[in-house]
């Protein structure tokens, strides 16, 4: 839509793409780019200057706008986007949400007709996500822009208040659903469930109720949050409420993503609405694996020996007086499955890089099985570490799947016959693909599974993953999470950094929260984490009780 295909990326293109009634072939690329803007997933891929003001001015300056007009436009758009206080701030001092708002402003200042946002919240923490979505809603509601917004997003509930139309593509790239939000969730629900899009659980519940009752629900508002659900229930008679409660408690109805419950207090309210006698144990408590307190206590006591340890760990980036990490003490035991969380800029990625020996500490020590990394051979330690980067393409550099998967074990001196014996199984993890296929032609999800295959093959004892679920559909997320869960059961020590708190709370045993002040909090009791973060919206609380693992 913005001309990157066919003007920058080559391939076989059939059919016709029209922008504003004109074929993309009839545009000059630089003129089409003025009409259609593209905001990418990772803001770091688009930021090219040093300050917010310079970033917003960049496009205008390249189009040779007069200086006075540039200044006026920057002032107006910054005020509208509520970032006028950031104009003189350095880009590297911004949060993830502020960076995306800066990029968004740099396009809006050009007055495009179409603005495409490709999973713009994928790399953002909870606060930054809320900030960006609120501004997008403000753009729509203001009616100040003659603008069409196209947002690419797997999680429909994220954009329900912004979008007035939903288009869903199937696995072959064909349109399977094209309609309004209400029509999609009321009349195309079966088609929606067959896709890999994350369907809000409350919509699932709504349709189970619809199927088991003769009530005409077509004129009712779809409940999205606790308040609207409560009003929906209030309109039901006693028999209908009883049926609704039974459907709710049906174990086959498990939440994939319930955005509407924002915090722990809502879960308690939710329990009170539907059942006053739930054996004094909420479903949340049951599915947090804490129903049997003694079992959890024993599990925590039976963890293995310390495999990784940091002592007084401090790291400063070159030419910066800001400590990314400061005096951090951490102990990781064999068999741990740790979810690493924290706001953007808290040092999660930096910590993983240090643990992987990709960075050297400014001060402090990192020990592996009691031995300082400074005293361990680099290749010896590397064979014990599997590292997954945020971008799967950062790990791919060979021309075939076979070469990519075999690269690690070959360099570690693993016998060729042994390497080949693993190949078929690991190729199968990626999907039905040929071993000689070019890995850069795989889908994003397949590339991520290739990353996993390329480290599983040499059997590291520790696996570190930096935001592995970004840009993935629900099927791929479930596949990756289940694979890691199985590997942990086999004894692997796993640390995952992610903003997907519900997913981490479902699969991991321990949550580590890294804060901007350098503190690190441990949560072995997940309900304790739950209660501690009452105001952490959006928390998607009931996704945390998404059924028991196999």
C-alpha positions in Angstrom: 0.0 0.0 0.0 2.9 2.4 0.5 4.9 1.3 -2.5 7.6 -0.7 -0.8 6.2 -3.4 -3.0 6.8 -3.2 -5.9 9.3 -0.3 -5.8 11.7 -1.6 -3.2 10.9 -5.3 -2.7 10.8 -7.3 -5.9 8.7 -10.4 -6.6 5.8 -11.6 -8.7 2.8 -9.4 -8.3 -0.6 -10.1 -9.8 -3.7 -8.0 -9.7 -4.0 -4.3 -9.0 -3.5 -2.1 -6.0 -5.1 1.3 -6.1 -4.3 4.1 -3.7 -6.8 7.1 -3.9 -8.1 5.8 -7.2 -4.7 5.4 -8.8 -2.6 2.3 -9.4 0.6 2.1 -7.4 2.4 1.6 -10.7 1.4 5.1 -11.7 2.9 6.8 -8.7 6.5 7.8 -8.2 7.7 6.2 -5.0 8.6 9.5 -3.3 5.1 10.9 -4.1 3.3 7.8 -2.9 5.2 7.9 0.4 3.8 11.3 1.0 0.3 9.9 0.8 0.8 6.7 2.8 2.8 6.5 6.0 4.1 3.3 7.7 4.8 2.9 11.4 6.7 -0.3 12.1 6.7 -2.6 15.0 10.1 -1.6 16.5 10.5 2.2 16.8 14.3 1.8 16.6 13.9 0.7 13.0 12.6 4.2 12.0 14.3 6.8 14.3 17.0 8.6 12.4 17.8 11.8 14.3 18.8 12.7 17.9 15.9 14.7 19.3 12.1 14.6 19.1 12.0 17.9 17.3 14.5 16.9 14.7 12.7 13.6 14.1 9.3 15.3 13.4 11.1 17.9 11.2 13.0 15.3 9.1 10.3 14.6 6.5 9.3 18.3 6.2 12.9 19.3 5.7 13.5 16.7 3.0 10.4 17.9 1.2 11.9 21.5 1.3 9.1 23.1 3.4 9.9 26.7 4.5 11.5 26.9 7.9 8.7 29.0 9.4 6.1 26.5 8.2 8.2 23.6 9.6 8.4 25.3 13.0 4.6 26.0 13.0 3.7 22.4 12.0 6.0 20.9 14.6 4.5 23.1 17.3 0.9 22.2 16.3 1.4 18.4 16.0 3.4 18.2 19.2 0.7 20.0 21.1 -2.0 17.8 19.6 -0.1 14.6 20.4 0.7 15.9 23.9 4.5 15.6 23.4 5.3 19.3 23.2 7.3 18.9 26.5 9.5 16.3 24.8 10.6 18.3 21.8 14.1 19.0 23.0 14.6 15.6 24.6 17.1 13.1 23.2 15.5 10.1 21.5 17.5 7.6 23.6 15.9 9.2 26.7 12.3 8.3 25.6 10.1 5.4 26.6 9.0 3.0 24.0 5.6 4.6 23.8 7.1 8.1 23.5 9.3 6.9 20.7 6.2 5.5 18.8 4.4 8.8 19.4 7.3 10.7 18.0 7.3 8.5 14.8 3.5 8.8 14.6 3.9 12.6 14.8 6.6 12.6 12.1 4.0 11.1 9.7 1.0 13.1 10.8 2.9 16.4 10.3 3.0 15.5 6.6 -0.8 15.2 6.4 -0.9 11.7 4.8 -4.2 10.3 3.5 -3.4 6.8 4.8 -1.4 5.7 7.9 -0.5 2.1 8.3 0.6 0.8 11.8 2.3 -2.6 11.7 1.8 -4.1 15.2 2.8 -0.7 16.8 2.4 -2.0 20.4 4.4 -5.2 19.9 7.6 -3.8 21.6 5.8 -1.7 24.3 5.3 -2.3 28.0 1.8 -1.9 29.5 2.1 1.9 30.2 3.6 2.7 26.8 0.9 0.6 25.1 -1.9 2.5 26.9 -0.3 5.8 26.0 -0.1 5.0 22.3 -3.6 3.5 22.0 -5.1 6.6 23.8 -3.4 8.9 21.3 -4.7 6.9 18.4 -8.2 7.1 19.7 -7.7 10.8 20.1 -6.7 11.1 16.4 -9.9 9.3 15.4 -12.2 11.2 17.7 -10.8 14.7 16.9 -11.8 14.6 13.2 -9.0 17.0 12.5 -7.3 14.7 10.0 -8.6 13.5 6.6 -7.0 10.2 7.4 -7.5 6.4 7.1 -5.9 4.3 9.8 -4.9 0.7 9.0 -3.7 -1.1 12.1 -2.2 -4.6 11.8 -2.7 -6.4 15.1 -3.3 -10.0 16.3 -5.1 -9.0 19.4 -8.4 -7.6 18.3 -9.4 -6.3 21.8 -6.5 -3.9 21.7 -8.0 -2.0 18.8 -11.7 -2.5 19.5 -12.2 1.2 20.5 -10.3 2.5 17.5 -11.3 0.4 14.5 -14.7 0.5 12.9 -13.9 -2.4 10.5 -12.0 -5.6 10.7 -10.3 -7.5 7.9 -8.8 -10.9 8.7 -6.6 -12.8 6.3 -6.4 -16.6 6.3 -3.2 -18.7 6.1 -3.0 -18.2 2.3 -3.3 -14.5 2.4 -6.9 -14.3 1.3 -9.6 -12.3 3.0 -11.7 -14.5 5.3 -13.6 -11.8 7.2 -14.4 -8.3 6.2 -16.9 -6.4 8.4 -17.6 -4.2 11.3 -16.5 -5.2 14.8 -20.0 -6.0 15.9 -20.8 -7.9 12.8 -17.6 -9.9 13.1 -18.2 -10.9 16.7 -21.9 -11.6 16.3 -22.4 -13.1 12.9 -18.9 -14.3 11.9 -17.8 -15.8 15.1 -17.3 -19.3 13.8 -15.1 -18.0 11.0 -13.2 -15.9 13.5 -12.5 -18.9 15.8 -11.0 -20.8 12.9 -8.3 -18.1 12.4 -5.2 -17.6 14.4 -6.4 -14.3 15.7 -6.6 -14.0 19.5 -10.4 -13.9 20.2 -11.2 -12.2 23.5 -12.5 -14.8 25.9 -15.5 -12.8 26.9 -16.7 -13.0 23.3 -16.3 -16.7 23.4 -18.4 -16.8 26.6 -21.0 -14.6 25.0 -21.4 -17.0 22.1 -21.6 -20.1 24.2 -24.4 -18.5 26.0 -26.1 -17.5 22.7 -25.9 -21.1 21.5 -27.5 -22.5 24.6 -30.4 -20.1 24.9 -33.2 -18.9 22.7 -32.7 -15.3 23.8 -32.3 -12.9 20.9 -28.9 -11.3 21.6 -28.6 -9.5 18.3 -29.7 -6.1 19.7 -27.6 -6.4 22.8 -24.3 -4.7 23.2 -21.3 -7.1 23.3 -19.9 -6.9 26.8 -16.2 -5.9 26.8 -15.4 -5.1 30.4 -16.6 -5.8 33.9 -19.1 -3.0 34.0 -20.8 -3.8 30.7 -20.8 -7.5 31.6 -22.5 -6.7 34.9 -25.2 -4.7 33.0 -25.6 -7.5 30.5 -26.2 -10.0 33.4 -28.6 -7.6 35.1 -31.0 -7.9 32.1 -31.2 -11.7 32.4 -33.9 -13.5 34.4 -33.0 -16.0 37.1 -32.9 -19.1 34.9 -30.8 -17.3 32.3 -28.4 -16.1 35.0 -28.1 -19.7 36.3 -27.4 -20.9 32.8 -24.8 -18.1 32.3 -23.1 -19.1 35.5 -22.9 -22.7 34.5 -21.4 -21.8 31.1 -18.9 -19.6 32.8 -17.7 -22.3 35.1 -17.5 -24.9 32.3 -13.9 -26.0 32.2 -14.0 -26.2 28.4 -14.4 -22.5 28.2 -11.0 -21.1 29.0 -9.9 -17.6 28.3 -7.3 -16.9 25.6 -7.3 -13.2 26.2 -9.7 -11.3 28.5 -8.7 -7.7 28.1 -11.8 -6.5 30.0 -10.7 -7.5 33.5 -8.0 -4.9 34.3 -6.8 -5.9 37.8 -7.1 -8.3 40.7 -10.0 -6.5 42.3 -12.1 -7.1 39.1 -11.4 -10.8 39.5 -12.8 -10.7 43.0 -15.9 -8.8 41.8 -16.2 -11.2 38.9 -16.3 -14.1 41.4 -18.9 -12.4 43.6 -21.2 -11.7 40.6 -21.4 -15.3 39.5 -21.0 -17.5 42.5 -21.2 -16.6 46.2 -20.1 -20.2 47.2 -17.1 -21.2 45.2 -15.6 -23.3 48.0 -14.0 -20.1 49.1 -11.3 -20.6 46.4 -11.4 -18.5 43.3 -10.7 -20.1 39.9 -7.7 -17.8 39.7 -6.2 -19.3 42.9 -6.9 -22.9 41.6 -5.3 -22.3 38.3 -2.3 -20.5 39.7 -1.2 -23.9 41.0 -1.5 -22.8 44.6 -4.5 -24.8 45.6 -2.2 -27.3 47.0 0.1 -25.1 49.1 2.2 -28.0 50.2 2.8 -29.2 46.7 4.1 -25.7 45.6 6.2 -25.5 48.7 7.9 -28.8 48.0 8.4 -27.9 44.3 10.2 -24.7 45.4 12.4 -26.6 47.9 13.3 -29.3 45.3 14.9 -27.0 42.8 18.4 -27.8 41.6 21.8 -26.3 42.4 22.6 -22.7 41.5 23.6 -22.6 37.8 23.9 -18.8 37.2 24.6 -16.1 39.7 25.3 -12.4 39.5 27.1 -10.5 42.2 27.0 -6.7 42.5 26.4 -6.7 38.7 26.7 -3.2 37.1 26.6 -2.2 33.5 27.0 1.2 31.7 26.7 1.6 28.0 29.7 3.5 26.4 29.5 7.3 26.4 26.6 7.2 28.8 26.5 8.1 32.5 23.3 6.1 33.0 23.6 2.7 34.6 21.5 0.2 32.7 22.0 -2.2 35.7 23.3 -1.3 39.1 24.6 -3.7 41.8 22.3 -6.5 40.8 22.4 -9.8 42.7 20.6 -12.8 41.2 20.6 -16.5 41.7 19.2 -18.9 39.1 18.9 -22.6 39.9 19.0 -25.6 37.5 15.5 -26.3 36.2 14.2 -22.8 36.9 11.6 -21.4 34.4 11.8 -17.7 34.9 9.7 -14.9 33.4 11.6 -11.6 33.3 9.4 -8.5 33.3 9.7 -4.8 33.7 9.0 -1.5 31.9 10.9 -0.5 28.7 14.4 0.7 29.6 14.6 -1.2 32.9 17.5 -3.4 31.6 15.9 -6.7 30.7 17.6 -7.1 27.4 20.9 -5.9 28.9 20.7 -8.5 31.7 20.1 -11.3 29.1 23.0 -10.1 27.0 25.2 -10.1 30.1 24.1 -13.6 31.1 24.8 -14.8 27.6 28.3 -13.3 27.8 27.6 -11.0 24.8 28.4 -8.0 27.1 31.0 -7.6 29.7 30.0 -6.2 33.1 31.2 -2.7 34.0 31.6 -4.0 37.5 30.6 -7.1 39.4 30.7 -10.8 38.5 28.7 -13.4 36.7 29.2 -17.0 37.7 28.3 -20.3 35.9 28.1 -23.3 38.3 30.1 -21.4 40.8 32.9 -20.4 38.4 33.4 -16.8 37.3 32.8 -16.3 33.5 36.2 -14.5 33.3 37.8 -17.9 34.1 35.7 -20.0 31.7 36.6 -20.6 28.0 34.3 -18.6 25.8 33.3 -21.6 23.6 32.8 -23.8 26.6 30.3 -21.4 28.0 28.7 -20.7 24.6 27.8 -24.3 24.3 25.8 -24.1 27.5 23.8 -21.1 26.4 21.1 -20.8 23.8 20.1 -17.2 23.1 17.0 -16.0 21.2 17.0 -12.4 20.0 13.9 -10.2 19.7 14.2 -10.2 15.9 14.5 -13.8 14.5 16.4 -12.6 11.5 19.2 -11.4 13.7 20.1 -15.1 14.2 19.8 -16.2 10.6 22.8 -15.9 8.2 23.0 -19.2 6.2 21.3 -20.0 2.9 19.5 -23.2 3.9 17.7 -24.6 6.9 20.2 -27.5 7.1 23.2 -25.1 7.3 21.5 -22.8 9.8 20.6 -25.6 12.2 23.9 -27.4 11.9 26.0 -24.2 12.3 26.2 -24.3 16.1 26.9 -28.0 16.6 29.5 -27.9 13.8 31.4 -25.1 15.5 31.2 -26.9 18.8 32.7 -30.0 17.3 29.7 -32.3 17.6 30.0 -35.4 15.5 28.4 -35.1 12.1 26.4 -38.4 12.4 25.0 -37.2 15.7 24.1 -33.8 14.2 22.3 -35.4 11.3 20.3 -37.6 13.6 18.6 -34.6 15.1 18.0 -32.8 11.8 14.7 -34.3 10.7 13.1 -33.8 14.1 14.2 -30.2 14.3 13.1 -29.5 10.8 9.7 -30.8 11.8 9.5 -28.3 14.6 9.6 -25.6 12.0 6.8 -27.2 9.9 6.5 -29.0 6.6 9.5 -27.4 4.9 12.5 -28.7 2.9 15.9 -28.8 4.6 17.4 -26.9 1.7 14.9 -24.1 1.8 16.2 -20.5 2.2 15.4 -19.5 5.8 14.8 -15.9 4.9 11.8 -17.1 2.9 10.1 -18.5 6.0 7.2 -16.8 7.8 8.0 -14.8 10.9 6.7 -17.6 13.1 8.7 -20.3 11.2 11.9 -18.1 11.6 11.3 -18.1 15.3 10.9 -21.8 15.4 14.1 -22.1 13.3 15.9 -20.1 16.0 14.7 -22.6 18.6 15.8 -25.6 16.4 19.3 -24.0 15.9 19.9 -24.0 19.7 18.1 -27.2 20.6 20.4 -29.1 18.4 23.5 -28.6 20.6 21.5 -29.1 23.8 22.5 -26.1 25.9 21.7 -26.2 29.6 20.3 -22.6 29.7 18.0 -21.0 27.2 17.6 -17.2 27.2 14.8 -15.6 25.2 14.3 -11.9 24.5 10.6 -11.1 23.7 10.1 -14.3 21.7 6.4 -13.8 21.2 6.5 -10.5 19.4 4.6 -10.5 16.1 3.3 -14.0 16.5 -0.3 -15.3 16.0 -2.0 -17.3 18.8 -1.1 -20.7 17.3 2.6 -19.9 17.1 2.7 -18.4 20.6 1.1 -21.6 22.0 3.5 -23.8 20.0 6.6 -21.9 21.2 5.3 -21.7 24.8 4.5 -25.5 24.9 7.9 -26.3 23.4 9.7 -24.4 26.0 7.5 -25.8 28.8 8.5 -29.4 27.6 12.2 -28.4 27.5 12.0 -27.1 31.0 10.4 -30.4 32.2 13.4 -32.1 30.6 15.7 -30.1 32.8 16.5 -27.0 30.8 16.9 -23.7 32.7 14.9 -21.1 30.8 14.6 -17.3 31.2 12.1 -15.4 29.1 11.9 -11.6 28.9 8.4 -10.5 27.8 5.7 -7.9 28.2 3.1 -10.7 27.9 2.6 -11.1 31.6 -0.4 -13.5 31.3 1.6 -15.9 29.2 4.6 -15.8 31.6 2.3 -16.3 34.6 0.8 -19.3 32.9 4.0 -21.2 31.9 6.8 -20.0 34.1 7.5 -21.0 37.7 9.0 -17.7 38.9 8.6 -14.1 37.9 11.5 -11.6 38.2 10.5 -7.9 38.0 13.3 -5.5 37.0 12.6 -1.9 37.8 14.1 1.4 36.7 15.6 1.9 40.1 17.7 -1.2 39.7 15.7 -3.3 42.1 14.8 -6.9 41.3 11.7 -8.5 42.9 11.1 -12.2 43.0 7.7 -13.8 42.9 7.6 -17.5 43.4 3.9 -17.2 44.5 2.1 -16.0 41.4 -0.9 -14.9 43.3 1.4 -12.6 45.3 2.4 -11.0 42.0 -1.2 -10.8 41.1 -2.2 -8.9 44.2 0.9 -6.7 44.1 0.0 -5.3 40.7 -3.6 -4.3 41.2 -3.1 -1.2 39.0 -1.0 -2.8 36.3 -3.5 -2.5 33.5 -4.2 -4.0 31.1 -3.6 -7.2 33.0 -5.9 -9.6 31.1 -6.4 -11.3 34.4 -8.6 -14.2 33.4 -6.2 -15.2 30.7 -4.1 -16.3 33.6 -6.5 -19.1 34.4 -6.4 -20.4 30.9 -6.7 -24.0 31.9 -4.2 -26.5 33.1 -1.0 -27.4 31.1 -0.7 -30.8 29.7 
